[in-house]
């Protein structure tokens, strides 16, 4: 078990002085940028293939993405457990490069779906492996928490910078050129991983494939801290789903504002998330990760309750609540890797991170339909009430498990 030290004043610059981590982080950033360009390009490709059903094509592709994330990560991790992390990361990037190059050549929607499945299977391999290898490089807790914060910032910035980069590129080329940018991003990621000097060996399996594939999920079922983590991530998913699914309804239909107001509103959510991601390492030097995450779950629940009263305006109130939702979700999601790392041994990390990747995305398979379907049938206020109730139940359950676990002697496995 790691311990937090209040006296450590490690900065982000200090963390980035680690050559191996710096290159791996750069690989994550350029891969995210490539993924962001691909999201824009895929939407335009769908419109070219099926002009009257582009929305359905994109929605189906996103559903395939989530299903791949939920079902494939533990399986692929079990299959590749003998391989070194460097081989897995580079192999995933090579597969993603191949898909990015092939997508502009397709002419049928089923081909798009098949390639998206392959692409997301590769991403479901890359991300958990990347997450599992970072604690082996940054062994000091203060450094590791800042690495988690940087990763969160990278995801937030990707949602902001990728559309801007795509818009700039579309001024000088057709959307097919975005696939080239995507392939270049994954190529740069693979090159950075190869040049990182990563020397972590694979783990020789001591059990059957079926047992290895289910091992991570079993950890989340029986270890209190991991059960708390998953419940709090469900609360965060409720907040995120409200923002991503219903912001356009609140701003355009409810408040009758234009697209620029929509962008600013989404930006408020991202800004709240980034501010907390930057400040959180200093807080984690003084407080436990689960304590911070419980506060984030409670804040998500309260903010969702407030959304019910602000969806009809004024706009400034929506901006404030959206910023709080961003801050609350970041308080839950940023320290999550630390909780996983503290709950497992070094040999268990790959399976644990793969299971975390799958189960955390499964939370969105619950939250997105509630936000979309209930919002469409009953209105945003009603869907938000339902999500607030789910978030409240998840946070209360997490607090109960955490309290009961703290009243018992800690087990060696945690």
KOLPA-285428 format. One line per 10 residues: number of its first residue (from 1); their letters; for each residue x, y, z of C-alpha. Coordinates in Angstrom, 3 decimals, padded with zeros to 6 digits. Layout:
% KOLPA-285428
NUM = A = X,Y,Z ~ ...
% end
This chain:
% KOLPA-285428
1 = XXXXXXXXXX = 000.000,000.000,000.000 ~ 001.310,003.420,-000.907 ~ 001.167,006.348,001.458 ~ 000.700,010.008,000.649 ~ 003.265,012.513,001.847 ~ 002.211,016.079,002.564 ~ 005.782,017.267,002.555 ~ 006.509,016.365,-001.055 ~ 006.383,019.289,-003.487 ~ 006.897,017.385,-006.714
11 = XXXXXXXXXX = 005.903,019.452,-009.755 ~ 004.636,018.379,-013.151 ~ 007.976,019.456,-014.617 ~ 009.782,017.102,-012.241 ~ 007.551,014.202,-013.285 ~ 008.186,014.930,-016.960 ~ 011.937,014.756,-016.362 ~ 011.551,010.979,-016.274 ~ 012.589,010.096,-019.807 ~ 010.528,006.909,-020.056
21 = XXXXXXXXXX = 007.376,008.476,-018.626 ~ 007.803,011.642,-020.706 ~ 007.862,009.653,-023.918 ~ 004.959,007.443,-022.892 ~ 002.918,010.501,-021.953 ~ 003.755,012.080,-025.310 ~ 002.639,008.838,-026.971 ~ -000.679,009.064,-025.126 ~ -001.166,012.691,-026.192 ~ -000.516,012.158,-029.900
31 = XXXXXXXXXX = -002.633,008.995,-029.899 ~ -005.507,010.939,-028.323 ~ -005.127,013.674,-030.932 ~ -005.281,011.031,-033.645 ~ -008.399,009.548,-032.056 ~ -010.015,012.993,-031.944 ~ -009.338,013.599,-035.632 ~ -010.760,010.152,-036.379 ~ -014.005,011.006,-034.563 ~ -014.558,014.033,-036.829
41 = XXXXXXXXXX = -013.503,012.142,-039.959 ~ -015.776,009.209,-039.125 ~ -018.801,011.510,-038.853 ~ -018.062,013.005,-042.275 ~ -017.437,009.573,-043.788 ~ -020.784,008.375,-042.455 ~ -022.496,011.348,-044.099 ~ -020.775,010.564,-047.421 ~ -021.825,006.906,-047.353 ~ -025.333,007.338,-045.910
51 = XXXXXXXXXX = -026.382,011.018,-046.202 ~ -029.850,010.322,-044.859 ~ -028.736,008.128,-041.949 ~ -025.393,009.576,-040.903 ~ -026.550,009.978,-037.301 ~ -027.540,006.336,-037.089 ~ -024.193,005.238,-038.528 ~ -022.228,007.355,-036.040 ~ -024.413,006.256,-033.116 ~ -023.946,002.604,-034.094
61 = XXXXXXXXXX = -020.182,003.103,-034.383 ~ -020.080,004.653,-030.907 ~ -022.146,001.778,-029.526 ~ -019.684,-000.686,-031.062 ~ -016.899,001.303,-029.403 ~ -018.463,000.977,-025.961 ~ -019.247,-002.717,-026.418 ~ -015.648,-003.350,-027.482 ~ -014.380,-001.472,-024.442 ~ -016.617,-003.391,-022.056
71 = XXXXXXXXXX = -016.217,-006.906,-023.441 ~ -012.799,-007.081,-025.057 ~ -010.312,-005.456,-022.647 ~ -010.139,-008.355,-020.121 ~ -010.075,-010.939,-022.921 ~ -007.306,-009.268,-024.925 ~ -005.264,-008.658,-021.759 ~ -005.482,-012.349,-020.903 ~ -004.404,-013.273,-024.439 ~ -001.402,-010.927,-024.388
81 = XXXXXXXXXX = -000.294,-011.510,-020.790 ~ 002.948,-013.206,-021.894 ~ 003.952,-010.252,-024.073 ~ 005.990,-007.304,-022.883 ~ 004.008,-004.057,-022.465 ~ 006.114,-002.428,-025.185 ~ 005.092,-005.119,-027.662 ~ 001.423,-004.752,-026.705 ~ 001.451,-000.948,-026.982 ~ 003.253,-000.872,-030.324
91 = XXXXXXXXXX = 001.121,-003.709,-031.694 ~ -002.053,-001.845,-030.752 ~ -000.792,001.278,-032.495 ~ 000.125,-000.670,-035.646 ~ -003.391,-002.122,-035.718 ~ -004.895,001.352,-035.311 ~ -002.691,002.710,-038.104 ~ -003.957,-000.050,-040.394 ~ -007.581,000.810,-039.643 ~ -007.009,004.555,-040.151
101 = XXXXXXXXXX = -005.452,003.852,-043.562 ~ -008.275,001.467,-044.558 ~ -011.263,003.593,-043.511 ~ -011.098,006.096,-046.423 ~ -011.301,003.156,-048.841 ~ -014.612,001.724,-047.593 ~ -017.929,002.243,-049.345 ~ -020.377,000.262,-047.197 ~ -021.584,000.872,-043.658 ~ -020.864,-002.716,-042.576
111 = XXXXXXXXXX = -017.240,-002.155,-043.508 ~ -017.161,000.925,-041.292 ~ -018.596,-001.072,-038.395 ~ -016.077,-003.890,-038.853 ~ -013.092,-001.544,-038.945 ~ -014.380,000.419,-035.950 ~ -014.619,-002.832,-033.989 ~ -010.978,-003.646,-034.812 ~ -009.886,-000.099,-033.965 ~ -011.640,-000.062,-030.608
121 = XXXXXXXXXX = -010.339,-003.534,-029.769 ~ -006.851,-002.101,-030.275 ~ -007.692,000.881,-028.064 ~ -009.100,-001.492,-025.432 ~ -005.660,-003.105,-025.476 ~ -003.528,000.051,-025.498 ~ -005.157,002.049,-022.704 ~ -005.204,-000.559,-019.861 ~ -001.642,-001.594,-020.714 ~ -000.527,002.040,-020.607
131 = XXXXXXXXXX = -002.280,002.553,-017.269 ~ -000.757,-000.597,-015.756 ~ 002.813,000.260,-016.733 ~ 002.943,003.818,-015.335 ~ 003.149,002.764,-011.620 ~ 006.180,000.638,-012.469 ~ 007.958,003.759,-013.779 ~ 006.840,006.346,-011.212 ~ 007.127,004.577,-007.886 ~ 006.750,007.668,-005.673
141 = XXXXXXXXXX = 003.103,008.379,-004.855 ~ 003.484,012.138,-005.353 ~ 004.851,011.528,-008.846 ~ 002.203,008.969,-009.695 ~ -000.694,011.208,-008.668 ~ 000.674,013.970,-010.889 ~ 000.953,011.492,-013.741 ~ -002.722,010.619,-013.224 ~ -003.550,014.316,-013.272 ~ -001.614,014.817,-016.509
151 = XXXXXXXXXX = -003.473,011.908,-018.096 ~ -006.788,013.449,-017.109 ~ -005.712,016.791,-018.560 ~ -004.713,015.046,-021.777 ~ -008.206,013.573,-022.138 ~ -009.844,016.939,-021.402 ~ -007.608,018.825,-023.818 ~ -008.222,016.233,-026.526 ~ -011.930,017.053,-026.503 ~ -011.068,020.734,-026.981
161 = XXXXXXXXXX = -008.072,020.650,-029.334 ~ -009.032,017.824,-031.689 ~ -012.114,019.574,-033.161 ~ -010.084,022.783,-033.537 ~ -007.261,020.911,-035.276 ~ -009.757,019.116,-037.504 ~ -011.446,022.395,-038.449 ~ -008.084,023.916,-039.374 ~ -007.093,020.925,-041.502 ~ -010.446,020.897,-043.289
171 = XXXXXXXXXX = -009.715,024.421,-044.538 ~ -006.843,023.078,-046.654 ~ -007.831,019.470,-047.408 ~ -010.767,017.109,-047.752 ~ -011.922,015.129,-044.744 ~ -010.066,012.090,-046.091 ~ -006.901,013.901,-045.086 ~ -007.981,013.617,-041.453 ~ -007.463,009.871,-041.684 ~ -003.871,010.584,-042.686
181 = XXXXXXXXXX = -003.525,012.787,-039.588 ~ -004.965,009.964,-037.503 ~ -002.483,007.458,-038.929 ~ 000.391,009.877,-038.316 ~ -000.731,010.302,-034.688 ~ -000.724,006.548,-034.078 ~ 002.611,006.225,-035.902 ~ 004.159,008.881,-033.671 ~ 002.716,007.083,-030.638 ~ 004.337,003.794,-031.670
191 = XXXXXXXXXX = 007.678,005.524,-032.309 ~ 007.609,007.200,-028.901 ~ 006.835,003.902,-027.159 ~ 009.715,002.230,-028.985 ~ 012.044,005.070,-027.971 ~ 010.900,005.173,-024.351 ~ 013.296,002.463,-023.193 ~ 010.490,000.514,-021.530 ~ 011.943,-002.565,-019.844 ~ 008.931,-004.190,-018.204
201 = XXXXXXXXXX = 008.541,-007.904,-018.897 ~ 005.318,-009.744,-019.494 ~ 003.818,-011.972,-016.815 ~ 003.998,-015.730,-017.330 ~ 000.453,-017.060,-016.793 ~ -000.033,-019.546,-013.981 ~ -003.716,-020.218,-014.666 ~ -006.082,-020.990,-017.545 ~ -007.141,-018.419,-020.119 ~ -010.695,-018.348,-018.759
211 = XXXXXXXXXX = -009.443,-017.752,-015.228 ~ -007.110,-014.954,-016.391 ~ -009.878,-013.252,-018.378 ~ -012.177,-013.187,-015.333 ~ -009.506,-012.416,-012.731 ~ -009.798,-008.636,-012.872 ~ -013.582,-008.673,-012.687 ~ -013.389,-010.917,-009.601 ~ -011.088,-008.391,-007.937 ~ -013.712,-005.680,-008.379
221 = XXXXXXXXXX = -016.394,-007.983,-006.992 ~ -014.608,-008.872,-003.736 ~ -012.228,-006.025,-002.830 ~ -013.990,-003.182,-000.993 ~ -011.883,-000.323,-002.362 ~ -012.498,-001.462,-005.943 ~ -016.237,-001.803,-005.327 ~ -016.238,001.731,-003.930 ~ -014.344,002.932,-006.988 ~ -016.824,001.387,-009.415
231 = XXXXXXXXXX = -019.847,002.823,-007.615 ~ -018.332,006.308,-007.620 ~ -017.518,005.996,-011.303 ~ -021.194,005.220,-011.892 ~ -022.051,008.500,-010.145 ~ -019.522,010.329,-012.344 ~ -020.958,008.639,-015.451 ~ -024.406,010.004,-014.562 ~ -022.974,013.530,-014.477 ~ -020.996,013.096,-017.695
241 = XXXXXXXXXX = -023.958,011.583,-019.553 ~ -026.134,014.549,-018.614 ~ -023.564,016.931,-020.084 ~ -022.636,015.029,-023.237 ~ -026.148,013.941,-024.179 ~ -028.345,016.831,-023.100 ~ -026.252,020.010,-023.315 ~ -027.401,020.534,-026.901 ~ -031.028,020.144,-025.797 ~ -030.636,022.567,-022.878
251 = XXXXXXXXXX = -028.774,025.245,-024.860 ~ -030.366,025.075,-028.293 ~ -033.938,023.973,-027.519 ~ -034.400,025.049,-023.906 ~ -032.575,028.392,-023.876 ~ -032.839,029.060,-027.652 ~ -029.139,029.972,-027.909 ~ -026.785,029.448,-030.852 ~ -023.917,027.040,-031.489 ~ -021.309,029.342,-029.963
261 = XXXXXXXXXX = -023.184,029.231,-026.649 ~ -023.212,025.430,-026.915 ~ -019.426,025.386,-027.309 ~ -018.953,027.696,-024.308 ~ -021.264,025.555,-022.167 ~ -019.349,022.388,-022.980 ~ -016.162,024.355,-022.366 ~ -017.374,025.209,-018.858 ~ -017.625,021.499,-018.082 ~ -014.125,020.904,-019.457
271 = XXXXXXXXXX = -012.711,023.905,-017.593 ~ -014.091,022.642,-014.281 ~ -012.540,019.258,-014.929 ~ -009.133,020.677,-015.853 ~ -008.953,022.995,-012.839 ~ -009.562,020.115,-010.447 ~ -007.127,017.871,-012.316 ~ -004.432,020.528,-011.842 ~ -005.166,021.136,-008.159 ~ -005.892,017.574,-007.108
281 = XXXXXXXXXX = -002.319,016.280,-006.624 ~ -001.740,018.750,-003.768 ~ -005.035,017.668,-002.199 ~ -004.086,014.009,-002.540 ~ -000.815,014.725,-000.764 ~ -002.976,015.464,002.286 ~ -006.087,013.318,001.887 ~ -006.767,009.769,000.745 ~ -007.913,009.126,-002.804 ~ -011.181,007.499,-001.744
291 = XXXXXXXXXX = -012.026,010.463,000.501 ~ -011.589,012.842,-002.436 ~ -013.584,010.568,-004.713 ~ -016.454,010.289,-002.231 ~ -016.577,014.083,-002.140 ~ -016.673,014.079,-005.936 ~ -019.531,011.579,-005.971 ~ -021.507,013.661,-003.479 ~ -020.840,016.833,-005.496 ~ -021.996,015.073,-008.684
301 = XXXXXXXXXX = -025.240,014.076,-006.991 ~ -025.940,017.572,-005.648 ~ -025.055,019.239,-008.959 ~ -027.363,016.883,-010.852 ~ -030.156,017.847,-008.474 ~ -029.480,021.517,-009.154 ~ -029.535,020.907,-012.928 ~ -033.226,020.128,-012.612 ~ -033.864,023.739,-011.616 ~ -031.445,025.413,-014.041
311 = XXXXXXXXXX = -032.243,023.782,-017.396 ~ -034.649,026.622,-018.171 ~ -032.033,029.288,-017.452 ~ -030.507,031.712,-016.905 ~ -027.521,030.685,-019.006 ~ -024.942,031.810,-016.438 ~ -026.486,029.396,-013.936 ~ -026.117,026.538,-016.428 ~ -022.451,027.477,-016.909 ~ -021.813,027.389,-013.165
321 = XXXXXXXXXX = -023.509,024.024,-012.692 ~ -021.731,022.544,-015.719 ~ -018.378,023.684,-014.306 ~ -019.248,022.040,-010.966 ~ -020.196,018.826,-012.788 ~ -016.824,018.879,-014.561 ~ -014.988,019.456,-011.283 ~ -016.926,016.690,-009.530 ~ -016.325,014.100,-012.250 ~ -012.623,014.966,-012.321
331 = XXXXXXXXXX = -012.428,014.484,-008.539 ~ -013.739,010.953,-009.076 ~ -011.903,009.964,-012.240 ~ -008.436,011.465,-011.761 ~ -007.398,009.401,-008.660 ~ -009.041,006.191,-009.911 ~ -005.788,004.710,-011.193 ~ -004.204,005.183,-007.782 ~ -007.035,003.270,-006.099 ~ -006.617,000.365,-008.519
341 = XXXXXXXXXX = -002.859,000.364,-008.039 ~ -003.140,000.337,-004.237 ~ -005.623,-002.547,-004.270 ~ -003.582,-005.025,-006.311 ~ -000.122,-006.570,-006.481 ~ 002.318,-005.950,-009.333 ~ 001.395,-009.262,-011.000 ~ -002.320,-008.423,-010.806 ~ -002.019,-004.975,-012.394 ~ -002.668,-005.893,-016.058
351 = XXXXXXXXXX = -005.858,-007.821,-015.262 ~ -007.026,-005.176,-012.774 ~ -006.544,-002.247,-015.148 ~ -008.214,-004.135,-017.990 ~ -011.217,-004.911,-015.786 ~ -011.327,-001.303,-014.610 ~ -011.285,-000.099,-018.215 ~ -014.215,-002.377,-019.095 ~ -016.334,-001.872,-015.977 ~ -015.932,001.912,-015.916
361 = XXXXXXXXXX = -017.144,002.096,-019.516 ~ -020.050,-000.206,-018.638 ~ -021.246,002.581,-016.338 ~ -021.767,004.745,-019.417 ~ -023.816,002.026,-021.074 ~ -026.203,002.558,-018.151 ~ -026.056,006.359,-017.988 ~ -026.193,007.277,-021.695 ~ -029.519,005.527,-022.460 ~ -031.130,007.052,-019.361
371 = XXXXXXXXXX = -029.984,010.541,-020.336 ~ -031.041,010.100,-023.961 ~ -034.195,007.996,-023.852 ~ -035.764,009.389,-020.671 ~ -034.725,012.892,-021.736 ~ -036.437,012.442,-025.096 ~ -039.633,010.978,-023.655 ~ -039.986,012.945,-020.414 ~ -037.627,015.894,-020.780 ~ -034.159,016.761,-019.546
381 = XXXXXXXXXX = -035.343,017.674,-016.043 ~ -036.874,014.223,-015.532 ~ -033.867,012.350,-016.925 ~ -031.608,014.375,-014.663 ~ -033.719,013.491,-011.622 ~ -033.401,009.801,-012.493 ~ -029.634,010.138,-012.940 ~ -029.352,012.099,-009.689 ~ -031.144,009.265,-007.870 ~ -028.777,006.706,-009.419
391 = XXXXXXXXXX = -025.757,008.858,-008.485 ~ -027.058,009.296,-004.932 ~ -027.579,005.557,-004.513 ~ -024.124,004.804,-005.918 ~ -022.432,007.372,-003.673 ~ -024.317,006.206,-000.590 ~ -023.402,002.592,-001.369 ~ -019.756,003.587,-001.819 ~ -019.732,005.467,001.481 ~ -021.292,002.481,003.272
401 = XXXXXXXXXX = -018.767,-000.007,001.856 ~ -015.892,002.360,002.641 ~ -017.072,002.848,006.235 ~ -017.581,-000.885,006.799 ~ -014.174,-001.701,005.305 ~ -012.396,000.887,007.470 ~ -013.947,-000.596,010.603 ~ -012.334,-003.991,009.860 ~ -008.635,-004.866,009.805 ~ -007.168,-004.274,006.339
411 = XXXX = -006.526,-007.402,004.321 ~ -003.111,-008.064,002.911 ~ -004.450,-008.068,-000.613 ~ -005.453,-004.454,-000.256
% end
